[in-house]
């Protein structure tokens, strides 16, 4: 086996730049261009909205600092799955992988693909085929067809080779970041904005703890993806150095971009004009640069969504691959294609699930609890950091979390506050999350019953193939 090939059968071909780009690509999606109108409705003023975006960035950064230690210590594929497996055993690890399959990747891939095709084609096209009277459960239309084609295209790209996948991924992300930088620079140099907007507030009663929690829920959606490089720990060169750096550098870059972008939105639009707007980015472009800018902005968002789509298609299969290698999922998904050196079966399995969601519009329901379930998984993973420091101090840690134990405590307490509010205000999220976890627990018991000797123990070295 080659020197840069791991015991998982994957090659370490991802450098620091590509790993950092992956983090940025996962984080910067449609959320930054669509959520600020809802956030300012909750906070009541431009200044408070900007403070909330900064606090959300701090939460993301503390999470990245914690995952950096875990990733450097356990440089294998799977992200949360690998870390929870080492800390707490196969059952919670399987549940995190199951959540990643349904909530973490397949549903957002479907949503991003539909958003891309909607921005690209526009709305109003009649469906070719539609089933369901009161509730539509299958739609075939130009929008869904293009969305499916986008998912299949990028699945084929990432199946072909890691080099081709990272090359296209890097190019799309550079275009996206370049557009954002040009938009910010253009707003400062040429835009028709108003600095007095920063001092304006809404004439409504807002600004209590509940409204701040809602604002941070929206912001957590926009910042999600800060842990992206952790899923490819088995394919990153010099992971003890590059994995922590990619997580931290990527998150810091996105925090900077988000703060500047929101400042531009406020400069362009007064709070009253932003409130409740789903297309706040497009409206800001219209206010700053005139009528023709709207179409350009829509196309730029479409390209940005392709970058997000590609990044999630690249990262997700590594979770199911790691689960299968450990005997916790179907064995086929743990096989590396010998010609392309990629987890081919896992890639196409994820594509099939995402296409099913696109055609059945199932992603609508899943998106309700994405933030809730993924926050639960992230909190459990950061708790694993405490556990492994206590139970396994002998593990080699090339990087140690800056500010430990305060850093993980900030992340855990902040996310628990958001989770608690979500549970109290939206009980349907709790029911949906419990059902998801319940199905995952049932699947785990089936795997354990059918292959009791295949599931590896907590102390067996991770990354070994299971016969």
CORPEUR-V593245 format. One record per helix or strand of 3 or more residues. SS is the DSSP state (helix for helix, strand for strand). FROM is the first residue (numbers start at 1). TO is the last residue. If there is no record, write none. Layout:
# CORPEUR-V593245
SS:FROM:TO + SS:FROM:TO
This chain:
# CORPEUR-V593245
helix:16:27 + helix:31:34 + helix:36:43 + helix:46:73 + helix:80:88 + helix:90:121 + strand:129:131 + strand:138:140 + helix:142:160 + helix:162:189 + helix:195:199 + helix:209:223 + helix:228:231 + helix:233:235 + helix:239:268 + helix:271:274 + helix:280:289 + helix:293:325 + helix:331:334 + helix:344:360 + helix:363:368 + helix:370:391 + helix:406:425 + helix:427:450
